[in-house]
Amino acid sequence: MPVPSIRSYKKGPRGEATLKKLSKKVKVTLTKTGEEFEFPKDDEHVTCTIAKGGNVFVTISSDKNVLMDVRPIKGAFYVKVKNFAASKDKEPAPRHYEGMGRKKDGETFNYSYEGFTVILEIIKGDWKGSTIPSFLRYKFVDAGDGESAGISGTGKHTEILFNFLELAGIDLDVDTIPLSENILPWLEQTLMARSSVFQAIVADGYIQAFAPSPGL
């Protein structure tokens, strides 16, 4: 695989907020800091699908000029794969993340891994039509035959990836993921074509788990 790019960028304000929809603008007030932002409702820089308002989770650009994302804070939502995140005019590809983390007891540790982001579309309820991102670890390796891909490792991140693949449309007992330098383009096309509906469990604005979608 080509050397993946290291993810390094300046983050803008994000977190729980109150969103108010006014006649010509959207007003966002961050719950934690009380900081207020306004964005023209019809401005091309308002890139998200605006919900009805109220308590939401927002992501704002580092220059504080773009309302990049509005999504629910918590709940269970019926979703399907819309696409994978990718740079403009490029196929989705894993990114490399590395740095130093800190445990709750203050102990520090180094981390290094590859990951990718799936964009899920909410298909029912008040948030229908909105999207929510899900970050997953890229753990695909040669299954041993030089032709198909398997998933390496154990633990939480591996279990989440297995669960996502199965619910999003991959039959783990039947399907074969073709081995390549980058699995994501094939995976994106396959999951979008199968259009499986499942549930995303959200807490604090982030997807924590996936579950089946009974009744659909």
Number of C-alpha atoms within 10 A of each C-alpha: 7 6 8 12 12 14 12 10 7 7 12 15 15 19 17 21 25 17 24 17 16 12 8 11 15 19 18 25 18 20 15 10 10 11 11 13 16 17 18 16 17 11 11 9 13 18 14 17 15 18 19 12 16 13 19 23 22 24 20 19 15 13 10 15 14 21 24 17 21 26 24 24 18 17 13 17 23 23 26 24 25 19 19 22 19 14 8 7 6 8 13 22 22 24 17 17 15 13 11 9 11 10 8 6 6 8 8 11 10 9 10 10 14 19 15 18 19 19 17 20 21 24 17 12 9 11 18 15 15 20 22 22 20 18 15 17 16 23 18 22 17 16 15 9 8 11 12 15 19 14 15 12 11 9 7 8 14 18 12 15 19 14 17 21 14 15 19 23 21 20 11 12 7 7 9 13 18 16 18 17 11 17 18 19 14 14 19 18 13 15 20 16 12 13 14 17 21 25 22 26 17 19 14 14 21 18 19 14 16 21 16 16 16 9 4 8
